[in-house]
Amino acid sequence: MISTGPFFLDQIFFIVFPYVAVIIFLLVSIRRYRTEAFTFSSLSSQFLENQHHFWGLVPFHFGIITVLAGHLIAFLIPREVLAWNSHPLRLYILEGSAFVAALLTMVGLVSIITRRLTDPKVKKVTSWADWIVFASFVIQILSGLYVAVFHSWGSSWFASLATPYLWSLVTLNPDIKFVTAMPWMVKLHIVSAWLMIAFAPFTRLVHILVVPNPYLWRKPQVVRWYAAWKSLRKV
């Protein structure tokens, strides 16, 4: 039940907004796929410029996939994660690996943004939605790094507190007592994640629903311009 007491904002941000975000994500994604299937793409600008594209997209994707996989594992098997973390050395390895993956994501994102700002051709095809996505990623990654530094052992308290909260949403029995006492930066990290989920179907992020990301290990692609090929035939 939604009350008007001191936890009203927490109820809005951690009960109402998550369900609204998921509903928007599902409905808009389905509608977009049924009516604009061609737009279910990353709309890559690789053919406009490839060198900086590689050094931005590859570290970003390796980093973000690792970070998301870590969150998913802690969500699915929290007891196993806590058991792993019961040994200090294994805890340090897990936390260090996650932090490095987050840094790798940030390095890639900075390279992506720099490329979008400095390359005239790429900048021309960058939409307002792209800039919102970049800003959202910056907030999400920086807040995550802040939490990792100033609120240590995130893998353990995620498994202990965030996982029960998320499962309470899945079972339609929301219980926010797990998150209301968390630091404000952790709350920002959670809310910004729900915001990204809600906004994703309006952007190129929808490509994650249909593409298994094989480009991370695929061979380089050769792009040929038809005009140049035609001129060579005349020589």
C-alpha positions in Angstrom: 0.0 0.0 0.0 1.3 3.5 -0.9 1.3 5.8 2.1 1.9 9.5 2.5 4.4 9.0 5.3 8.1 9.6 5.4 8.8 6.8 3.0 6.6 8.1 0.3 9.4 8.9 -2.1 11.0 5.5 -1.4 7.7 3.8 -2.3 7.5 5.9 -5.5 11.1 5.2 -6.6 11.4 1.6 -5.5 7.9 0.2 -5.9 5.9 2.2 -8.5 8.7 3.3 -10.8 10.3 -0.2 -11.3 6.9 -1.6 -12.4 6.3 1.4 -14.7 9.8 1.1 -16.2 9.3 -2.6 -16.9 5.9 -2.1 -18.4 7.2 0.7 -20.7 10.1 -1.4 -21.7 8.0 -4.4 -22.7 5.1 -2.5 -24.4 7.3 -0.1 -26.4 9.8 -2.8 -27.3 7.0 -5.0 -28.7 5.3 -2.2 -30.5 8.6 -1.0 -32.0 9.6 -4.5 -33.1 6.2 -5.1 -34.7 6.0 -1.7 -36.5 9.7 -0.7 -37.0 11.6 -4.0 -36.9 14.4 -2.4 -39.0 15.2 0.0 -36.2 16.0 -2.9 -33.8 19.7 -2.3 -34.4 22.7 -0.7 -32.9 22.7 1.7 -35.9 26.4 1.4 -35.9 28.5 4.3 -37.3 31.5 2.0 -37.8 31.5 2.6 -41.6 32.0 6.3 -40.9 35.1 5.9 -38.7 36.5 2.6 -37.4 39.7 3.2 -35.5 38.3 5.1 -32.5 35.1 3.1 -32.9 37.0 -0.1 -32.1 38.9 1.3 -29.0 35.6 2.7 -27.6 33.1 -0.1 -28.3 35.2 -3.1 -27.6 36.4 -2.2 -24.0 32.9 -0.7 -23.3 31.1 -3.9 -24.3 33.5 -6.3 -22.5 33.3 -4.2 -19.4 29.5 -3.7 -19.3 28.8 -7.3 -20.1 31.1 -8.4 -17.3 29.4 -6.0 -14.8 25.9 -7.0 -15.9 26.8 -10.7 -15.6 28.1 -10.1 -12.1 24.8 -8.5 -11.1 22.8 -11.3 -12.7 24.8 -14.0 -10.9 24.3 -12.3 -7.5 20.6 -12.0 -8.3 20.2 -15.7 -9.3 22.5 -17.4 -6.8 23.1 -15.0 -3.9 23.9 -17.8 -1.4 26.7 -19.1 -3.6 28.1 -15.6 -4.0 28.0 -15.1 -0.2 29.7 -18.5 0.3 32.4 -17.5 -2.2 32.9 -14.2 -0.4 33.3 -15.9 3.0 37.0 -16.3 2.1 38.8 -12.9 2.1 41.1 -13.7 -0.9 38.1 -14.7 -3.1 36.2 -11.6 -2.0 39.1 -9.4 -3.0 39.4 -11.1 -6.4 35.7 -10.7 -7.1 35.5 -7.1 -6.0 38.7 -6.2 -7.8 37.6 -7.9 -11.0 34.2 -6.1 -10.9 36.0 -2.7 -10.3 38.3 -3.3 -13.2 35.4 -4.2 -15.4 33.6 -1.0 -14.4 36.7 1.1 -15.1 37.0 -0.6 -18.5 33.4 0.3 -19.2 34.1 3.9 -18.3 37.2 4.1 -20.4 35.3 2.8 -23.4 32.4 5.2 -22.8 34.7 8.2 -22.6 36.2 7.1 -25.9 32.8 6.7 -27.5 31.7 10.2 -26.3 34.9 11.8 -27.4 34.5 10.2 -30.9 30.9 11.4 -31.1 32.0 15.0 -30.2 35.2 15.2 -32.4 34.4 13.4 -35.6 32.1 15.6 -37.8 30.5 12.7 -39.7 29.8 10.7 -36.5 28.5 13.8 -34.7 26.1 14.5 -37.5 24.4 11.1 -37.0 24.3 11.3 -33.2 20.7 11.9 -32.0 19.4 13.6 -28.8 18.5 10.1 -27.6 22.1 9.0 -27.9 23.3 11.8 -25.7 20.6 10.9 -23.1 21.9 7.3 -23.2 25.5 8.5 -22.8 24.5 10.7 -19.8 22.6 7.8 -18.2 25.6 5.5 -18.6 27.9 8.1 -17.1 25.6 8.5 -14.0 25.2 4.7 -13.7 28.9 3.9 -14.0 30.2 6.8 -11.8 27.7 6.0 -9.1 28.7 2.4 -9.3 32.4 3.2 -9.0 31.6 5.6 -6.1 29.7 2.8 -4.3 32.5 0.4 -4.9 35.1 2.7 -3.3 33.1 4.2 -0.4 30.7 1.4 0.4 32.9 -1.6 0.1 32.1 -5.3 -0.5 29.2 -4.5 -2.8 28.9 -8.1 -4.1 28.1 -9.2 -0.5 25.5 -6.6 0.4 24.0 -6.8 -3.1 23.4 -10.5 -2.6 22.1 -9.9 1.0 19.9 -6.8 0.4 19.4 -5.9 -3.3 18.6 -9.4 -4.3 15.7 -9.9 -1.8 14.3 -6.5 -2.9 14.5 -7.5 -6.6 12.9 -10.9 -6.0 10.1 -9.2 -4.0 9.3 -7.1 -7.1 9.4 -10.3 -9.3 7.0 -12.0 -7.0 4.7 -9.0 -7.0 5.1 -8.6 -3.2 7.4 -5.5 -3.1 9.4 -5.1 0.1 11.6 -2.0 0.2 12.9 -2.4 3.7 16.1 -3.8 2.1 16.8 -0.5 0.2 15.3 2.3 2.3 18.3 2.4 4.7 20.9 2.3 1.9 23.2 5.3 1.2 21.8 7.9 -1.2 24.4 7.0 -3.9 23.2 3.4 -3.8 19.7 4.6 -4.2 20.7 6.8 -7.1 22.4 3.8 -8.7 19.2 1.8 -8.4 16.9 4.5 -9.7 19.1 5.4 -12.6 19.1 1.7 -13.6 15.2 1.7 -13.7 15.3 4.9 -15.7 17.6 3.4 -18.3 15.3 0.3 -18.6 12.3 2.6 -19.2 14.1 4.7 -21.8 15.9 1.9 -23.5 13.2 0.9 -26.0 13.2 4.5 -27.4 16.9 4.2 -28.3 19.5 2.0 -30.0 19.8 0.0 -26.8 17.0 -2.2 -28.0 19.6 -4.1 -30.1 20.6 -6.1 -27.0 17.3 -7.9 -27.4 18.1 -9.3 -30.9 21.9 -9.4 -31.2 24.0 -11.9 -29.2 27.0 -9.5 -29.5 29.2 -11.8 -31.7 31.1 -8.7 -32.9 33.3 -8.9 -29.8 35.3 -11.7 -31.3 34.3 -11.6 -35.0 36.9 -10.9 -37.7 37.2 -7.3 -39.0 34.7 -6.3 -41.6 35.7 -4.7 -44.9 33.5 -1.8 -46.1 33.7 -0.9 -49.8 32.1 2.2 -51.2 30.3 1.6 -54.5 31.4 4.9 -56.0 35.1 4.1 -55.4 34.7 0.6 -56.8 33.0 1.9 -59.9 35.7 4.5 -60.5 38.4 1.8 -60.3 36.6 -0.3 -62.9 37.0 2.6 -65.4 40.7 2.9 -64.9 
